[in-house]
Amino acid sequence: MATFMAAAGCDSASPAVHTIHTDSAGISIATAIEPVWGPGEGWTVEPEPLLEIGTVTGAPEYLFTDVVAAVRLSTGDIVVAERAASELRGYDAAGNFQWRAGRDGEGPGEFRSLDFVGTTAGDSLVTYDGALLRAQLFDPQGRLARTYRVAISEGEATGQGTLADKAVGVVDGLLVVRFIESGDEVPTGVVRWPLERLAALDFADGAVRSLIVLPGLEQVMRAREEGGLSRRRYLFANGPEFGAAAGRLALIDTEAWSVRLISPRDGATTAVFRRDVAPRAATAALVDLHLDGIVALAFADHQAPTEDVERVRRMWRGYLRAPHLPVLRSVHVDAAGHLWLQPYYVAGAEPPPFEILAPDGTWLGSVSMPPGLVRAFIQYQAPYMEIGDDYVLGVWTDELDVQYVRMYRIDKTSADRG
């Protein structure tokens, strides 16, 4: 049976239908028709930060080179994961340095590759080290509490070469990790390979349990004349992306405007939110704009010779490309369970606003981010943003590419409807 989300207009003869809510075999389905927020309504992220931590020169605890992420504790304190220094740094709510924990190494409390930081119950800090394939649990002052090995339990992996890759997020006392699973056979052509498996590490018992297996990122696999296979990038490839927070684990496949919520305990689908959006054609103009962005990223730290720039362009033009762009790029989950969907954009384009879904899938509208706030191409790629109920915490870069940790207020007052 279908129900309808309607906005009550003051003088409208019939209320507009914004989102259609249905149910199929116990799975909630929300189909977005149009946003609830009208012109001048909705949330805004204020342009000036509430808090800034960082400096161009000065004390080393305020110098950032490769921030993975920053998280905010219930006390208002901020913890920053600085990968270049292999350490966590704690700051009070005003941004004053308090403590540091960790260093380069393989011992307890050390990091070979500090790739993730998140929080769990009691403001405990969760880290993931992709080089050592381990998670570590710290208390809110950076003292090590426990270390975990991150590996699929024997018998759960369906193929060879299953390896933990990236931490997706923390949900209900579980660290969700993406595994790459190559399998026993390698297909050829434009294929979704290798597979991607989500699994959850339970902090209570240290067990890692498989949740779901999905087709991976598109790429081109070809047989070599001399034997074996070659792997080539597929331009504008589709693939799965994930977001996790506030008790919710969301996944998308970038080929469609659709979000699936799954249980972090057993991988069962609990809800589907969707919208009818046709993918854009991968035109020559968009390819050129994308290559402009790739070149800018490749030579962000120095002025490159013309021949180097042309070499990069030729390399990318040599890749086979999809006829259409992906529809979505990433999905984020905020502290209240709203979904922030990032429409796809090519590397040289201005990032579009996020599209916001309420926890029940109702399409609310869109929210723009302040310029200079770094937005990784995928949710769990550093530096990633933490989106709270009323703030955004992330990395901002100045014109010299110096990193600062900034927190911005989300103003929700204009979304109130009288």
C-alpha positions, 0 to 999 in steps of 0.5 A: 500500500502506498502513502504520500509525503505532501507539503501543505501549501498555504493557498494550494487547492491540492497539496503537491506530492513530493515523495511516494512511500511504499512497502514491499515484503517489509522493505520500505521504498521511497520514490522521490518526485520533487523536493520539499524545500521551495525557493529560499527554504532549506538548510544552509552551511554558513560561509564562515567557520565556527572553528579553525585549527591549523597554521602556516607556520608555528607549533608542529601540533597545529601543522597539517600535511595529510589529514585523514579526517577529524571527529567531534566528541560529545564534549565538543573536543576535536580529534584529528588523524594526521597520516603524515605524522602517524598520530592522533591529535586531540584539541578542546572545543576552542581548538587548543591542542591537548594531546597526541597519540601514536607514531610510525611503527607496528607496535601497539598504538602505532601506525604504518598507515593511519587511514581512518578515524571514527567514534563509537560508544563512550567517545572511544576512538576507532582507527584503521590501518590499511597496511597492517590490516588492523583496527585499534580502539583508543579512549577519548584521551588517546590511550590505547584500549584494544587492538583487532586483526581485520580479516574475513573468518575462514570459510566466509570468503567465496574466492581467492585473494580476499583482502581488507581494503578501506574502512567505511565507517562505524555503525552500532559498535561495528567497524564496517570494512570494504574487502576486495575479492578477486575470485578464482577466475578473471573475466575479460572485457568491460567488467565489474571486477574484482568483487567488493565485500562489506564485512563488520568487525564487532568490537565486543568479540573481535569477530569479522562477519561478512555482510554482502558481496557486490560487483566492483568498479568497472574496468577493462580486462584484456588478454595479452598476446604473450599470455596473461591479462592486462588491466586498464582504467575505464573512464567514467566507470560505475561502481558501488560506494558506501556511507555509514553513521548514526546506525545506518549503513547505506550503499549506492551503485553509481549507475542509478539514483538509488540508495539501499540501506542494509543491516550492519548485522547481517547485510539484509536490505531494510529500505530503498530510496530512489529517483528517476534520473537519466545519466548524462552523455559523456560528451567530448566537452565533458571529457575535456573538462574532466582531463583539465581537472585530472591535470590540475590534480596531477600537478597541484604542487608544481608547474609542470613542463608542457610535455608532461601535461600532454603526456598525462592527457594522452594517457587518459585519452587512451582509456576506453570510456563509458558512453554515459557519466555515472549518476551519483558519486558518493553517499554520506550519512549525518548524525541524525540519519539523513542521507547526503547524496553527491551527484556525479561531477567530472574532475574539472567541474565545480562540485554540485550541492548535496541532495538531502534525504530524510531518514524515511527517504523523503527528498528534502532539497539540496545543500551547498558546501563552502568553497575550499572545503575539501570534498573527496571523490568518495565518502571514505576517501581522505580527507572525509567530512563528518556531518553532524546534526548541526555542523560539518567538520572537514578539511579546508585548504587555502590558496597555498594548499595549506590544510586547516581543520574547520567546522561550519554550522548548518543553519536549519531555521529556514527549513521550518514551515509555518 
